[in-house]
Amino acid sequence: MKVVTFSDEEYGDFIAGLNRRAVPGDEVRETVAGIIREVAARGDEALAGYAKQFDGVDFEPGGWRVSEEEFATASKETDAATKKAIRASLRNITDFAKHSLRKDWSFRNAEGAKVGERFLPFDRVGVYVPGGKAPLVSTALMTAGFAKAARVPEILAATPCGPDGKVNSALLFALKSAGVSEVIKIGGAQAVAAMALGTASIRPVDRIFGPGNKFVVEAKRQLVGAVSIDLLPGPSEILVLADKTGDAVCIAADLLAQAEHGGDSLVGFVTDSKRLLDAVLKEIDTQAATLSRGEYIKQVLDQSAFAVLVKKFKDGIAICNDFAPEHLSLICEDEAKRVKQVRTAGAIYLGNLSPVAVGDFLAGPSHTLPTGGAGRSFSGLRADQFQRRTSIVKLDAKAVRRSLPHVEAFARVEGLDAHGRSVAVRVVHR
C-alpha cells in the first residue's frame, strides 16, 4: 500500500493525480470497438466465438439462454439462508425504490397552457451482472430489483458462465426473484453490444444497466445512441476519510472488503491523524492474513491502494471531491458539517458503525455507482432511471391567444415564419 504524507516531496503530484477522469485508454477503446463491429456484423456467430475465446464454453448460436429447468434447479440448490437474505435485500430495494420513482404532475403556466410530465417504465431493459471471480448475487438484485420495482415489463439479464455452461445457482435464483424475463449466459463487451444492437436470438433493449470491467464500461459508453445507459460503473473502489475518532479495526475491514474484488479495484485511506494511519496500516496486515481471497487482496494492496496523511481534515475533503469515489466512508467528529462539504461521492457511509458491505448487499440503495471519477457527472443507479419521461402540453383558446405574441416574436427573430403562423391560424379560426 502506497503511503504519502503532506510533508513528502511527492505529495503535491500524488494528490493532483487523484483528480481522475473516466476516459478509457486507446487499447481498451479499440478492442471494444472491434467487438462491437463483430457483433453488429455477425450477430450470434460472433457471440459464440467470444464465448469460446473468453469463457471457454462451446455454444451453438442462441444456445446461451437459461432454461426454465435451469431456474428450477437453481432454486432447489440455493440454501434457505441465502434465499432469506435475497428476499430481505429485495424488500429493502423495493421500499427504497418507491421513494425515488417519479410521479406524473401538471400545472398551468402564465399563459394558461396546461403543462406537465408523464412517467412510464421502459418497455425492455438489459442488466449486466459481472461474473468471473465471484457470483455477484447482490448486483442482480440492485439492478433487476429496481427494474421490477419500476414495473418494467421485460428485463433481460446478461452474465458470463463457466466453461461448463452453467451460472451460479444463487445468482440465477436472485435474478428470477428480481423479476427478470430472460437470462443469457454471455458476458463482456459482446454482451453489451448484443443487448444494444440485437442479434437473431436476442431482441435489443431500450436501456442498459449494471457494472462491469473496463471493457464492459467502455462498450456502454460507445453504444450510447443505439441505446441509453444508466452510468459508468466500473471496478469497485472505496475512499475512507477519517479523523482521530476513526476505529482502525473497522476502517481496515472496509478497505479489505473492497480490495477482495481484485482486478482493477481501488482502495484509499485519508486521515489527518498519524496515530490512526499507523494503526490502520498495522490492522490491514493483521486482517489480510486471515482472509480467503488473499491473492486478490495482495494484488490490489500492491498495485492500487494508497494511504494519505493530510495536514488538515479539510484537505481530505478536497481530495475526496477531486477523487469522486464510488464509496466514501466518512468518519469524523463534526459529521453533519463535513458531509455537506462532500459533493462527488457515489454513496456516503457515515461513522464507524456503517460498513460499506451493508450497502453492497442489503440497505436498499443500489450499489451500482459511478467509478473512475465519473461521479462528477453521474449519480448512482436509481429507480427513476427505469422510467421514460414524456412532457405534456395542452392549450385552450385563451392560452393560445395569450401565447401568440411571444411565439410571433421568437419566430421573427429566428426567421421561422411558419412557426408563428401555426399559432396565429388557431386564433383566427376561433
C-alpha angles and dihedrals in degrees: 000000000000112000121199128177130196091250094057118107091230094051097099095049093045093051091047088054091059090069095094136186122203094235118140124229121251094253093054093044093050094044092052093045089055092050091050091050091051094050091046092051103035105023115184092010090059092047091053090051094050092047089056094044100046106023102027093233128131113222130176107227106281093012094113097084115114110239128222088247090058091051091050092049091048091054091052092048096048111093123235096249092055092048090051092051092048092051092047091052092047090051091055092043091052093047091048092047093054089064095053101042111111120237131212116263141170142182139169118262126219093279092049099255115144109235132173149127134266123202124202130168119257112262096231130007135180125221123196118211116189119229133177112082096032138001101252097212091163092056090057089056096044093054108029091032091061091047090054091048088053089051097242103176097211124038119179117193125197123195132155121249133210126262088272090062093245132127121213110274096228090051092052091047090051093049092050091046090050091057105256116169096206141358127211121199094224126115142181131039089321091064091052090049092049093050092047100042103024129223135215090279100032125061113214122252132225097231138009126219137182145064130277146151123298092278093053092047092048091049089055090049094050094047097055104126095036084059137354123246138208102228141302105281111171135160116343122271140175137190119196114199113188142160127206091296091069118118108230093206093054094042093050090048092054093047092050092046090061093040092059089071084075122189114073094350116140129207128185137178125196125183143154091215118090090191092055092045092055092046093050093049090051092046092051090058092047096048097039091061090062099049126101097221094057094140093058092042093051090050092054095042091050098043111025112016126101141176123200129194109206127195095230132018091239087064087060091053089053090050090051093052091049094045095047095203124207090225123022121191106197116193118172145124096249095046097153091054097042098046089060089057093057110094110164112039119121092217131359125213114196126213137351093293098058107087116193089226091070088058090045093056116014125003099092109247112100117261089212097109138159116272139181092047093306089122088089090068106021136053125211122275114289136182092246090063087072090061127087114221123219125179120222127209126182126171132188125204094272093050091050092053093048092047096048100082093051094046091049090052092053091044091052094049094047095041094239104132094166089062092057093044092051087064097037094055090059090056093047094048092050 
